[in-house]
Amino acid sequence: MASDATEEVNEKDILSFHETGRVLKSEELVSEFQLIKEKLKKCAAKDFEDVARGSGTHLLKLLSPRTGKDQAVLRFVDEGSNETPEFVPSTNAPLIPIQKVLYRPLQVEGRPSKSLVEHILNPDDGSSIVLDAFAQVFGGECLEVVKDVLLNPLAPITTLPPKEFPIVFVPNPAGGDLQVTPVSPARAYMGAKEVVRQKIDEKRQLVPFWHLSKQAISAKPQNISGKLGGPRMRFHAALPKMLDQYDAQLFRYAKGGAFPRFNIKPLQDDVVRYARLAEQDEAYSNRDIRRGLDSRADRVVMPLLDFIATVKEDAMAFAAQEELPAAPSPIELLLKQPWPKDVRPVVERALNGPHFRSRLANWEKQK
């Protein structure tokens, strides 16, 4: 709750660009503005006018500290929005206390937190109470000059420092070229810092494919705006490296998807030969046939087991310390292959037969 005017209150709890935690009732707004006024060394109407005139959506001092005082602020509207975008003040450091008067978010019971500037630019049904309380303390002249400057267009920018500003020439529909100077909204300056702060708070580290740099714009950033502290953040974002087909299959498997596909082509003839020999063994068998059957089964089983083991090992890089899904058996892996219709029944019967299962179990024990 708010304090009585006679109570000693720290200046940082009164003058701030952020919510101070002082939740006010509507009838306490006058006493709160009185506390604010007591903390100011000066608060003439001209001071409030200068802060209002130096307020806008885009601050050219973010590109060059040599921008002229009356050529430093732009105001753009968001197309399709019925509200004025966020304003940021840009004046010399001695006027920062006045900036904090106009830009401190006032927390009034039952209402959204809004600064005096927001109440002027985007009024609601409680704004008149806030503005009347301000006028009672600072005077109607101060309120009217702030409203007049904030709600009316600024003088156009006619002069830019020649060195720091990027210049782009684009075709003019009327003929010739247009000289364009790109500028970013001041909220992008603050938004970049907030993104970094959140990422560090949540993850304790930045996203791996971000590169972050900091650029000091001025030796005295408070002369750009009291609301913008510290150096500007700049991002360079690189797209993650594209996965090749095998790595993409590993990633899918590690996240619960299908097991990577086995390249059957080098083994296809061996599997078919084994299946045909197994058919022959059922009709007539001797030592040479059984020895050949063992050899052909082993030539199929060993590459399959090696492939499954390699996939499991490689997939751990994508598993993020989680357990991998169960891998298919070598027989399942083979039967998922696109076998020709006239071959598939023979292959299925051979791979599910007791001989192949026996050789498979023997090698799995050795692995």
Secondary structure, 3 states (H helix, E strand, C coil): CCCCCCCCCCHHHCCCCCCCCCEECHHHHHHHHHHHHHCCCCCCHHHHHHHHHCEECEEHHHCCCCCCHHHCEECCCCCCCCCCCCCEECCCHHHHHHHHHHHCCEEECCCCCECHHHHHHCCCCCHHHHHHHHHHHHCHHHHHHHHHHHHCCCCCCCCCCCCCCCCEEEECCCCCEEEECCCCCHHHHHHHHHHHHHHHHHHCCCCCCEEEEEECCCCCHHHCCCCCCCCEEEEEECCCCCCCHHHHHHHHHHCCCCCCCCCCHHHHHHHHHHHHHHHHHHHCCCHHHHHHHHHHHHHHHHHHHHHHHHHHHHHHHHHCCCCCCCCCCHHHHHHCCCCCCCCHHHHHHHHCCHHHHHHHHHHHHHC
